């Protein structure tokens, strides 16, 4: 066993043991949020790392949250059934929007605008159907008690939710690694470089783009459903819309778009930033986090395009270049 594998095993054991050793409810709550949002950001980066910049993932997350809650409240369907249905709904929407875009080569800025419209439409539908969804006032899944907690996926214990969120987060890393080691990665990298050249080499451009889009949408819907079940209260602004999509873009880019743990670093930054603003300024700071996200996003794109974790890894892997004075001293000696 190499050192890297041993390090991962030790880290995993420590993460599993953490809630049994340290039981502070508030800190466990923050950790649960970080893990859930890390999974959501990882879902977005599945597409973003290959040049498929989407601003519609807030729509997929909203579908996952609201469909699960609505099926539970109105039809009595357990979230164990409602979550797969919500994921199918999000996947179907991703295919409906993605196929014509990829089939007719709608890429770049135009693809971003299409996904932006998708996110806005989902937000407007949730808000407009307020008789069912509660609109902008928010929506609360019906609570249950006793032995029905497992059936309803409702737990009061923070430790249980921490372990669930940890499992979801680990699943996201496993999926990332599987994609990273598959032929899909090479096909999508070729497509991101030159679609025509990739198609000439035998790559089915439309099919490969649809695969990663579908996977990303399914994962994002799952993140929305889990977030809803944990918080037991959702609003259109917290799980859907352009603000959520921009938050995903910011976190993935700041943490490191091309590194598996990059979205996790981004989640730590976004969650802690929101908490610091809430504690320090209260209701006066509502919306400030989005402003800070926008400013930092511009700065990172310009000065640190590989994100925090990506830049750190590059610095560790790349050897230091010799200084100019050293080169001037050694070059003459080599010619003697």
N, C-alpha and C positions, 0 to 999 in steps of 0.2 A: 504494500500500500504506500503510495507516494505522499508527500507532505500535504499537497493540495487536498487530496481526498480525506486525509486525517483531519485537516483543518475544518473541512465542511462537516464532517461527522461530529466533531466537538462543538462547532457552532450550532448545529441542529439540536444536539442534546441540551445545550444551554438554553436555547429558545423554548424547547418543550418544557424544561424544568422551571423556567422563569416565573410563570403565574403561581406555581406551588411554593415558591420561595418568597416572592415579593407580591403582596396581595393588595396594594393600594388601588382602590377602584378607579380613581381619576387617571392615574398613569396607565393602568390596563386599558381604560377606555381610549386613551390617545394611541396606544399601541395597536388596538383593534382597528381604529380608523386608518392608521398608517398602512397596515397590512391590506385592508380592503381596497384603499385607493391605490396602493402599489400594484395590485392585480389589475385594476382598471387602467392605470397608466401603461402597464406592460401590454395590455390588450391593444391600446392605441399604437404603441411603438412597433407592434407586429407589422403594421402597414407603413408607419412613418419612416422606419429605417430603410425601406425600399423606395422611398420617394413618393409614396401614395399619401399625401398630406390630406387628412380628413378633418373637417370641422362638423361632422355629423354624428360623432360618437356620443354626444350628449343625448341625441335622439334614441340611440340604442340602449343607453343606460336608463333613460326614462321609461322605455318600453318594458325593460326587465323589471323595474321597480313597480310600475303601476299595474301592469298586467297581472303580476303575481298577487298584489294586494287586492285588486278588483275581483279576481277569481275566488279568493278566500272569503271576502266580505259578502259577495252577492251570490255565489254558487256553492260556497262551502268547500271548494277544492283545496286540499292541503297544498302548502307551498312545495312539497315534494313532487307534486304533479304540476302545480302552477309555474314553477321555475322552468322546467323543460318546455312548457308551452310558450312562455314568454321568450325563451331563447329561440324557439322555432319562429316566432313572430318577428323577432329582430333579424334573424337570418334571412327570412323571406323578404323583408324590406331591403336588406342589404343587397340581395340578388336582384330585386326589381330595380333598384337604383343603379347598382354597379354594372349589370350586364350591358345596358345601352351605352353607358359611359365608356366601358372598355371595348365594346364592339365597334363603336364609331370613333375611337381614339380621342375621347374627351379627356385631356390630361392637363397637368399644370394648374394654372390659375382657374381655368374653367371647371376642373374637377373640384377644386376647393370651393368654388361658388355653388356647385350643385349640392355638395355635402352640407354647406352652410344653410342652404334652403331647406334641406331635409331636417336639420336640427331645429330650425325655426318653425317648420310645419308641425313637428311632433309637439313642440312646446305650445303652439297655438291650439292644437287639438285638445291637449290636456287641460288647458285653461278654459277653452270654450265649453267643454263637456263638464262643467262644474257641478251639475246635478249628480254626477256619478263620481267624479274625481276630486271634488272639493275646490277645483280651480286654484286660484292663487292663494287661498286660505290654507291649503295643504290637505293631506289625507292620512288617516290613521287606520292601520289594519285592526280588525276586531281582536281583542285580547282574549286569551283563554287561560285556564288555570288547571292545576292538578296534573294528572297523568297525560293530559292532552298537549302538554308543552312540546314534546318531541314531534307529535303529528303536525302541530302548527308552526314548528321551527321557531319557537319563542322560549328564550331562556333568560332568567334574571341574573344568573351567575356570570360574571365577567370572565371567569376562567374558561368556561365552556365556549364562550364566543371568541376568546383569544385563540383557543385551539382550532376552532373552525376557520377563523381568519388566517391562521398560520398555515393550515392545510390548503386553503385556496391560494395563498401566496406562493407556497411551494409548488403547487400545480402549475401556476403561471411560469415559474422558472423552468420547470421540466418541459413545458410546451415550447418555451423559447429555445431551450437547448436542443430539443428534437428538430425544430425548424432550422436551427443553425447548422445541424449536421446532416440535413436532408438535401436532396437535389432541388427542392423547391427554392431554397436559398440561392443557389447558383443561377437558377432560371430567372428569379426575380431581380437579382443583381445585374444580370445581362439585360433584362428588360429596362431597368432603371437607367442603364448606360445608353442603350440604343435599341428601341423597339423593333425597328426594321431589321437590324442585324440579328437580333435574337430570333425573330420570326424566320429569317432566312436560314438560321442554323437549326430550325426544327422545333423551336419552343412555341407552344400554344399560348400566346400572349394573353388572350381573353380568359382562358381557363385558369392560368396560374394566378392572375390578378383576382379572379373571383374566389379562388381557394383561400387566399390570405385575407381577403375582405370578409368572407363568410366566417372564418375562424375568429377574426378580430371582433366582429359583431356579436358572435355567440358569447365570447368571453366578457365583453363589455356588458351585455344583458345580464349575465350571471353576477357580475359585480354589482349592478344596480339592484338586483333582487336580494342579494345578501345584505347590502347596505340598508335596504328597506326593512328587512326582517330584524336587523340589529337595532336601528334607530327607532323603529315603530312609529315613525312619522316622516312624511316626505312632502316636499313642495316642488312645483315645476322648476323653480330656480336652483334647488339643491341637487337635483338628479337629472335635469334635462336642460336643453337650450344652449346657446352659444357660449355662455359663461363657463359651463361645465366643460365644453369642448376645448375652449381656450386654456382652461386649467390643465387639461390632459396634455396639450401641446407644450405648455410651459414646463410642466414637471418632467416630461420625457426628455426635452432638449436640455434643460438645466442639469438634470442628473446625469445624462449621457445616453443618447439615443441608440448607440451601437453597442452598449454593454448591458448584459442581462440584469445587473443590479442597479443600473442607471435610473430607471423609473422609481425604484425604492428610495434612492437618495432624493429624487425629486419629491416623492411623497412626504418624506421627513421634513423637507424644507417647507412645502406648502401647508401641511397640517400645523407645524409649529408656528409658522408665520401667522396663520389665521388665529391660533390660540393666543399668541402674544398680543395681537391687535385687539382681540376680544377682551382679554383680561385688562389690558392697559387703558383702552379707550371706551370699552363697552359699546353701546349703540351708536356712539359718535363715529365709530370706525367701520360701519356697515358699508361694504363695497370697496373699502380701501385695499383689501387683499388683491382684488382684480386689477386695480391700478398699479400696485406694486408688481404683480405678475407681468403686466404689459411692459413696464419699464425694464425690468430685469430680463425679459425675453429678448428685447432689442439688444441690450448690452451683451448678453451671452451669445447671440447669433453673430455679433460683430467681433467680439474679443475672445470668446471661448466656445467655438462652434461644436466641439466634441463634448461639451458639458463638463461638470466637475469630475465625475468618476472617470470618464473617458480620457480627460486630460491628465489626470493623476496616473493612470495606467500607462499612457504613452510616455510620460516622463520617467516612469520606473523602467520600462522596457527599452527605451532608446538610450544608447550610451552617450555620454557627454562628448560634444565635439571639441577637439583641441582648439585652444585659443590661437589667434592670428600670430601673436608673438612666438608661441611655441612652434607653429608651422614654419615661420621664417627661420627659426634656429635649426630645425631638423632637416629642412629641404636641402640646404647646401651640403650637409654631412652625407646625405644619401647619394649625392652626385660625385662625391670624392672617390 
